[in-house]
Amino acid sequence: MLSLAKRILKLLLLLIGIFLLLYFALMLYMPQLGRCLTIDTDRMFMQREGVYMSIDTPKWVQDSLLSKIHKAGLRNQAFWGEKKSQPTWIYCYKKWLYDQYGVRGKPASTWLSLAGSHIVLSGSAINLNIISHELCHAELLAHLGWFNRDKKIPTWFDEGLAMQLDHRERYAERHYQRFGESKTPIPALNLMTTPAAFWEGSKEETRKKYIAAKHELMTWLGDKPRRKLLHFIQLLQDGAEFDDAYKHASVALTH
C-alpha cells in the first residue's frame, strides 16, 4: 500500500510539474491567452450574467454590454442557423487592463485555443458590429473544430466571414467599388493568408484587406449563405483541403 501511495504521489507531482511547465511557457509566448485562461484568479474582475467585467465598470456600461452581447448572439444565430459557441467574455473598462488581455491597438480580440474561445473587449468595443464580428470567430471554431480551423482556414476567410456580421460603414461594399475604380490597389487574397500577413502594414492597408475579404466572402456566399457555409464546413470535416472545399462548395450549390 505504501509503495502504491508513493507511485501515485510521484505521478501527481509529475503532472503538476508538466502543468506548471506548460503554463509558464504559455505565459512567456502568449501571456494574454494565459491570463484569459486564469481569469478566475484575477481580482480586477467580477462576473455578471456569465461575463467577466473589470470591477470599475459603471452599471450603465454593464447593462449596455450585456444587451449588445445578447443581440450579437441573435445576429450570429440568424446567420449560422444556430449558435454553438460558448465563449468566455472578458470586458476591460480601462485601456491598461485591456492591454494585459487583448491585442494592443485593436478594440477587441478573440483568442482561439483547444480550451475554447475567449473574447476580450476594450472600453471602446461596446458596439454591436464589433461584438458580432468577434463572436463569429468563436462560431467558426465551434462549428469546425480547433484542428480544422487552425490548420486549414486562411486568415482572409476567417476575417471575411466575420465581416458578414459587421456592418460598420468604413468597411462597406461601396469602398470596394471605389478602390476598384481608382488607382488604389486592392490586396490579393493570397497575400493575406496568415495573421502576420493580414495585419502587416498601416491601418489603411489593413482596412483594405478587411474590405477585400468581406467582398470575396459576400460574393462566394451568394444567395444561399447558410447552406453554402455549412456544406463547406462539412467538406472540411470530411477531410477536404481548404481550396478544394472552397471550390466544390460553390460548384455543388449551382446545380
N, C-alpha and C positions, 0 to 999 in steps of 0.2 A: 504493500500500500504506500509506504514512504517513497519507494522508487518511482511509483506511478505519479505521485504528487509532485516529485521533483521534475519529472518529464513534462508534466502539464505546466508547471511554473516556468520552465525553460521555454516552452512553446509560447506561452503568453508574453514573456519578456522579448522573445524574438519578434512576435507580431507587433508589439508596442514599438520596438526599435525600427521595424520596417515602416510602420505608420509615421513615426516621427521623422524618419529619413525622407519619406515621400512628401510630408508636409513642409519641411524646411526647403526641399528642392523646389516645391511649388511656390513658396513664398519668395524664393530667390529669383525665379524666372518669370512667374506670373503672380505677383503679390496681390493685385486687385482680385483675381479669381480666388486666391487663397483666403482673402478677407471675406469674400462673399460666402464661401463655404463654412466659415466660422462666425457668421453674422450674429448668431445667438449669444456669443460671448462679448459682444461689443455693447457697452453700457451707454453709448451715444445714441442707441436706437430703442424704440418701443414698437410694439405691434398693435395695429388696429385693423380688424377685419382681414387678418392674414397678410397685411402689407407692413413691411418694416419701414418706419419713418424716423428720421432724426428727431430727437426729443425736443428740439427748438422749433418744430414745425407748427405754425399757427393753426388754430382749429379750422378756420375758413379754408386754408390751403389743404388741410387734410380732407375736408369734405369735397373740395373740387377734384382732388387727386383720385379719390375713390370713385367719384362719379364718372370720371374720364376713363379709368381702368375698366369699369363696367361697360361703358359704351364701346370701348375698343374691343372688348370681348365679343360684343354683339356684332360689330363690324367684321371681325375675323370669322365668326361663326357663319355669317351670311356669305362670306367669300368661299370658305372651305366646305361649307355644308355641315360642319360640326366643329366643336372646339375640343382638341385633345390635350393641349399643353396645360401644364400647371406650374408656371414659372415662379421663382422666388422674386418678389417685387421689393426693391430697395430704393427708397427716396431720400435724397440728401439735400436738405434745405440750403446749406451753405456750400460754396464752391470748394473750399479746402477739404471738406469731408468727401464730396463727390470725387475729387482727385485721388482719394485713397481707394475708391471702389470702382470707378469708371475710367474711361479713356479721356485724358485731358484734351480740351479743345472741342469736344463733342457734347451736345446736350444730353445724350443718352447712350448707353452701351448695353449690349446683350452678350453675356458670356455663355457659351455652349460647351458642355463637357459631358462625360459619362455620368456625372452626378445630376445632370439635368440642365435647365436654363435658369440664369439669373439676370434679371432686367434691372439695370441701375439707372435711375432718373435724377437729373440735376434739378436745381431750383427753377430753371427756365424751361423744363421739359413737361410742364403740366399743359399739354397740348394734345388734343385727340389724334391728330395726324401722326405725331411723333410716337405716341404710345401705341397706336395701331401698327405702325411700322415695326417697332421693336417686338411686339407680340407676334407678328407674322414670322419673324426669325425663329421664335420659340415653337410656333406651329409647324414649321417645316421640319424642325428637329423631331418633334413628336410624331409626325406622320411618316417620316422617312427613316428614323433611327440614326444614332450617332455616327456609326461607321460609314453608311452611305452618304450622309450629309457631309461628313468631314473629308472623305476620300474622293467623292465624285462631283460635288457641286461647286462650280466656279463662282467666284465672288460676284461677278456681274449678274448671274442668275439669282443668287440669294438676295442681293440688293434690289434688283429689278422687280422681283416678286414682291418684296416688302413695299416697294413704291406703288404697287397697285392699290394699296390701302392708305397711301399717304397723299393727300390732296393739297399739299402746300403749293401756293401759286408759283413759287420760284422754280419748281420742277415740272410745271405744266407742259402739256404737249406742244403748245404754241411756241415754246422756246426751242424745242427740237426743230420745228419747221423753220424758225428764224435762223438757227445755226446752219441748217441745210441750205438756205438761200443766200448765205453770206460766205465770206472767206474764212470764217471761224471754223476750224476743223472739228468734226465730231469724232471722239475717240473710237477706235476699233475694238470690238469685244475681246479679241484675242490678246489685247494689251492690258486687260484688267481681269485676269482670271484668278489672281491671288489677292489677299488683303493688302499686302505691301504695294502691289502694282495699282490697285484700285484707289488707294488713298495717297499715292505719291503725287507730289506737285502742289500747286496753290489751291486755295479754297475754290476759286473759279474753275480750275481744271477738274477738281473733284465733282463740282456741281454738274459739269458737262457729262461726266461719267454716269452720275445718277440719272440724268435726263436721257442719255443714250440707252442705259439698261432698262429704264422704265418703258421707253418706246418699244424696244425689242420684245419685252415680255407682253406688253399690251397687244402688239401685233401677233405674236405667237399664240397667245391665249384665245384670241379671236372672239367669236360669239358663243363659244361653249367653254368658258374658262374653267369651271369647276370640273367638268367631265374630262377635259384635256389634262389638267393638272393631276388629277387622281390616277388617270391612265399612265401618265408619265412616271409618277411615283411607283406604281405597280411594276412597271418595266424595270426600274432601278432595283427594286426589291427582288425581282426575279433574276437579277444578275447582269442586266444590260449595263454597258458603259454610258456615260452621260451623252456623248454625241449621238449614239445610236438611239437612245431613248428619246432625246430631244427631237430627232428627225422622225422617228417612227410614230411617236405620239401624234404628230401633226398629220402624217400620211393616213393613219388608221381612221382618224375622225373626219376625213374628207370624203369617205365612201358611205 
